[in-house]
Amino acid sequence: MNLSSLFTILFTAIFVNNFVLRQFLGICPFLGVSKKIETSIGMGMAVTFVMTVASIITWFIQKFILKPMEIEYLQTLAFILVIASLVQFVEMAIKKTSPTLYQALGIFLPLITTNCAVLGLAILNITNGFNLIETIVHAVGAALGFTLALLLLAGIRERLELSGGNKYFQGVPAALISAAILALVFTGFVF
């Protein structure tokens, strides 16, 4: 393992295999929380914490419990329990430290539990055979890519909202078209 391979994993997770724009995982919070940059930052931080810690814990569970006991068929159940516990912890922490952000995130905060990007990341780390360091780098890269996509769409949506513009190009249709254009832009990172 060298630094260049870790950088490749990080760069690939952020830009080339972006979970939202290339693999279409985590679309629900991507569209639901991307109306304002402020809430997008909060959601990005929460998802980053959950993705990183969930990847570490699930790697240890897979390596030291599921595989030695030959009960890998319980992988999805075990990973969902870890993710749900972490989301509950994040929800309590945000509610206690920032009630305004907690109100702004609303229903989308507990929905991190069902965010398929978090579960998909944990499973991809195992499937790709990453060691612990590679798992952490991949998780941070995927979370940064998720946050980047969220912030880009939030910036576009705020700009469209301020410009007024055409009444047919507002709200959900504008968000979906903007997301599609962003996804096309990210295909440019594929060599």
Salt bridges, closest charged atoms under 4 A:
none
